[in-house]
Amino acid sequence: MVKDEILPIVDEALKQLESVDTENKKVEKMNDMQINAEQFAKDTLKELIAYYKGDDVPEKAIKQSDEKLKEKYDDVLDYRDKLLDQYNLEQTENEDEDEDSKFYKIKRVED
């Protein structure tokens, strides 16, 4: 299931992130951090697949990868929050008619 269903989703997310054309260096940095985290997630999933197949992957390595992945995601969120505060922005729920969309909007905080 992980190999056939989840890895393709991660690959698609990576493609979308890599196709983003940013004009702002700070947004580019955040996007690069997200790409790095998603690539690490993909590698961790592959490691997990190998572990459950019975390959020589120690459980300790899986736990360490999981902890490192959480740190990478936290770093992205912390950087995003820093930028939101710095530029007086807020992240809002998607208000589009497409309810299936998982994207958020970023807008200026109303005074």
N, C-alpha and C positions, 0 to 999 in steps of 0.2 A: 504494500500500500504506500509506504513512504517513497519508495523508488518510483512508482508509477503515477502517483497522484500528487504528492507534495513537492518533489523535486522539480517537476515541470512548472509549478506555481512559483517557486523560488526563481527559476530561470526566467520566467516572464517578468517578475518584479525586477530582476537585475537588468533585463533588457530595457524596461521602462526607465529605470534610474539612469542607465548609461546613455539613453537618448535625450536626456534633459539638457537643454542648451541654456546655461546660466550666463547672465551678464554681470553678476555681482560676485566678487571673490568670496565673500562670506557664505553666500548661498551655495556656491560651488564647493566650498570646503565642507559644508554640511552634507551636500549630496555625495561627495566622495566618502565621507564618514559612513553614510548609510550604505553605499555600495560595498564598502569594506565589511560592514557588519553582515550584510546579506550574503556576501561571498563566504564569510566565516560560518554563517548558519548553514549554507549549502555543504561546506566541507564537514561540519559537525554532523549533519544528517547522513552523509556518506560514511562517516566513521561509525555512527550508530547502526547503520545497515550492516556494515562489516562485523560489528560486535554481535548482532543478533544472528548473523549467518554462522557464527562460531569461529570467525577469524581471530587472529591473535591481537585483539585490542583490549587492553586492560580496562576494567570498570573505572578505575581511578582516572584514566585519560578522558573518559566520557564525562565524568563529573567536572574535571578541570576545564574541558571545552565548554561545557554548559555555563560554568561560572564566568569564563572569559566572554562568552557570547552575551550574557546579561550585562557585563560591564560595557561592552561595545554599544549595545542598545541604550544603556543609561547615558553614555557619553554623547550620543547623538541627541537624545532628549534634553540633556543639560545644555548643550550648545544651542539647540533650537530655542529653549526657554531664555537663554542669555540674549539671543538676538531679538526675540519678541520683546523683552524688557527694554533692551537698548534702543529699539526703534518705535516703542510705544504701539506695539501690535498685539493682536489676540488671535487665537485659533478658534474657529467656530465650526459647528457641525455643518455638514453639507446641506445647503438649502435648495439644491436643485430638485427638479421633479423626478429625476432618476434616483429612486430610493435604494437601488442596489449599489450605487457608487459609495466607495469607502473613503473618498478623498475629503479632506477638510479645507476650509478656506481660511486665509489669513487676511485680516483687515486692520485698519487703524482703530485704536481704542477711541470710542466716542467720549468726548469730554463732558 
